[in-house]
Amino acid sequence: MAAPNFTAGDVMSAVRSLLNDSAGQYYTNTVQIPYLKIALSELREYLELSNSPVTNYVEAILTIPAGTTLISYITTPALPSDLIEIRQLWYRPTGTGPYVPLRQREFLPHWQDGQDLYSFLYWAWYDNALHLPASSQINDLKLDYMRQIDNVVDENSQLSLINGQSFLNYRTAALCARYVKRDKEAADDMDINAQTSLDRTVAIESKGKQAIQTRRRPFRQGYKNRGRF
């Protein structure tokens, strides 16, 4: 399996070679960084759309005080700053017993309003925040979620993207050729190579997921549960 062991500097060095500027006379790191950030942003979205394993993350336990009904990016405790989408929530009374999965609802059922509950039972996501029924005890919450990956600050920034370097090389080179050199022909060629690289990456990951057994839900099961109390 490929290892995520490359840096932003590795990508920018490859870009200079692709654009026939190995000496770095025109395509310095300073020139390239904005375009590398754009390419990285695009790659993130592609990987998130294809549910790439590299975007999946199991978060450490959050300790939720009694009476808490909302957790956002700025509350205490706070949601992980790299969270894009929650896939599954698990709860337990703090420090005791196994974790139990919680069920998601579009909105919390109103029969829970004002009730003295020990467990959360359900959760809902709206207004960019996690909403829970108030519990009378302290609980531990574990999140399985889709995360945003990596960021580029300078040439030393580490990129933890398995099989992602080839796309970043070609796509960054295409952006530089198109918007710095104003060479549309070269940019189009690089974009073709970038798309081919991306297709390979997605195909490799899809092949790897074929061994994962998935239990299919009955037809229209989501419709049956929608809005139920």
C-alpha positions in Angstrom: 0.0 0.0 0.0 1.2 3.5 -0.8 2.4 5.6 2.1 1.4 9.3 2.6 5.0 10.5 2.8 5.3 13.5 0.6 5.4 17.2 1.2 4.1 20.3 -0.6 7.7 20.9 -1.6 7.8 17.5 -3.4 4.7 18.6 -5.5 6.1 22.0 -6.3 9.4 20.4 -7.4 7.5 18.1 -9.7 5.5 21.0 -11.1 8.7 22.9 -12.1 9.9 19.8 -13.9 6.6 19.4 -15.8 6.7 23.1 -16.8 10.4 22.9 -17.9 11.6 25.2 -15.1 13.7 22.8 -13.0 15.9 25.7 -11.8 12.8 27.5 -10.4 13.3 30.7 -12.3 9.6 31.3 -12.8 7.6 28.8 -10.7 8.9 29.5 -7.3 7.3 28.1 -4.2 5.7 31.5 -3.5 4.1 31.5 -7.0 2.9 27.9 -6.8 1.4 27.8 -3.3 -2.0 29.5 -4.2 -2.5 27.0 -7.1 -1.5 24.0 -5.0 -4.1 25.0 -2.4 -6.7 25.1 -5.2 -5.7 21.7 -6.5 -5.7 20.3 -2.9 -9.2 21.7 -2.3 -10.4 20.0 -5.5 -8.9 16.7 -4.5 -10.5 16.9 -1.1 -13.9 17.3 -2.7 -13.3 14.4 -5.1 -12.3 12.1 -2.3 -15.2 13.2 0.0 -17.6 12.6 -2.9 -16.2 9.1 -3.5 -16.2 8.4 0.3 -12.5 7.7 0.2 -11.2 5.9 3.4 -8.6 8.7 3.8 -11.4 11.1 4.7 -12.9 8.8 7.4 -11.9 9.4 11.0 -12.9 8.1 14.5 -12.7 11.0 16.9 -11.6 10.7 20.5 -14.2 10.8 23.2 -16.1 14.0 24.0 -17.3 14.3 27.6 -20.8 15.9 27.4 -22.0 17.7 30.6 -25.5 17.0 31.9 -28.1 19.2 30.3 -26.1 19.9 27.1 -28.3 20.1 24.1 -26.0 21.7 21.5 -22.4 21.1 20.4 -20.9 23.3 17.7 -17.4 24.3 16.6 -17.2 27.0 19.2 -18.9 25.4 22.3 -17.2 23.6 25.1 -16.8 20.7 24.4 -16.4 21.6 20.7 -16.8 19.6 17.5 -13.6 18.7 15.7 -12.4 21.6 13.6 -11.9 19.2 10.6 -15.4 17.7 10.7 -17.3 17.8 7.5 -20.1 15.2 8.0 -21.0 12.9 10.9 -21.4 9.3 9.9 -22.3 7.7 13.2 -22.5 8.7 16.9 -22.0 6.5 19.9 -22.7 7.2 23.5 -22.2 5.7 27.0 -22.4 6.9 30.6 -19.0 8.4 31.3 -16.4 5.8 31.7 -18.8 2.8 32.0 -20.0 0.1 29.7 -19.8 -0.3 25.9 -20.8 2.4 23.4 -24.3 2.3 22.1 -25.2 3.8 18.6 -27.5 6.8 18.5 -30.1 7.2 15.7 -30.2 10.3 13.6 -33.3 12.3 13.0 -33.9 15.4 10.9 -35.2 17.1 14.1 -35.4 15.9 17.6 -38.7 14.3 18.6 -40.7 16.6 20.8 -41.9 14.0 23.1 -38.5 14.3 24.7 -39.0 17.9 25.6 -38.8 18.5 29.3 -38.2 14.8 30.0 -35.7 13.6 32.6 -33.6 11.3 30.3 -30.3 9.4 31.0 -29.5 8.5 27.4 -29.5 10.7 24.3 -31.4 8.1 22.1 -31.3 10.5 19.0 -29.3 13.2 17.5 -30.0 15.8 14.8 -27.8 18.1 12.6 -28.9 21.6 11.6 -27.6 25.1 11.8 -24.0 23.7 11.6 -24.4 22.1 15.0 -25.1 18.8 16.7 -28.4 18.8 18.6 -29.1 16.3 21.5 -31.9 15.9 24.0 -30.9 17.0 27.5 -29.5 14.2 29.6 -29.5 14.2 33.4 -26.1 12.5 33.6 -22.6 13.1 32.1 -22.1 11.1 29.0 -19.2 10.2 26.7 -19.8 10.7 22.9 -17.7 9.2 20.2 -17.9 10.4 16.6 -17.3 8.5 13.4 -17.0 11.3 10.8 -15.8 12.5 7.5 -12.9 14.9 7.9 -11.2 17.6 5.9 -7.7 16.5 5.1 -4.4 18.5 5.1 -3.6 22.1 4.5 -0.6 23.9 2.9 1.3 26.6 4.6 4.7 26.3 3.0 6.9 23.7 1.2 7.4 21.7 4.4 3.7 21.0 4.9 3.1 17.3 5.1 0.4 15.8 2.8 -1.3 12.6 4.1 -3.0 11.7 0.8 -2.4 8.1 -0.3 -2.0 8.0 -4.1 -2.8 11.8 -4.2 0.6 13.1 -5.3 0.2 12.4 -9.0 -3.1 14.4 -9.3 -1.6 17.3 -7.3 1.5 17.4 -9.6 -0.5 17.6 -12.8 -3.4 19.7 -11.5 -1.1 22.3 -9.9 1.0 22.4 -13.1 -2.2 22.9 -15.2 -3.3 25.8 -13.0 0.2 27.4 -13.2 0.3 26.9 -17.0 -3.2 28.4 -17.4 -3.0 31.4 -15.1 0.7 32.2 -14.8 2.2 31.3 -18.2 -1.2 31.7 -20.0 -0.4 28.5 -22.0 -3.8 26.9 -22.6 -2.5 24.0 -24.7 0.0 23.0 -21.9 -2.7 23.5 -19.3 -5.2 21.2 -21.2 -2.6 18.5 -21.5 -1.8 18.6 -17.8 -5.5 18.5 -16.9 -6.0 15.4 -19.0 -3.2 13.7 -17.0 -4.6 15.0 -13.7 -8.0 13.5 -14.5 -6.4 10.2 -15.5 -4.5 10.1 -12.2 -7.7 10.9 -10.3 -9.6 8.1 -12.0 -6.8 5.6 -11.1 -6.9 6.8 -7.5 -10.7 6.4 -7.1 -10.6 3.0 -8.9 -7.9 1.7 -6.6 -9.9 2.7 -3.5 -13.1 1.3 -5.0 -11.4 -2.0 -5.6 -10.1 -2.1 -2.1 -13.6 -1.6 -0.7 -15.1 -4.5 -2.6 -14.1 -6.9 0.3 -16.1 -4.8 2.8 -19.4 -6.5 3.6 -22.4 -4.2 3.7 -25.8 -4.9 5.1 -28.4 -3.4 2.8 -31.4 -1.7 4.3 -34.8 -2.8 3.2 -36.4 -0.9 0.4 -37.8 2.5 1.5 -36.6 1.9 5.1 -35.4 5.5 5.3 -38.8 6.7 4.2 -40.5 4.6 6.9 -38.3 6.1 9.6 -38.5 9.7 8.3 -40.1 11.9 10.9 -41.1 9.1 13.2 -41.2 9.9 16.9 
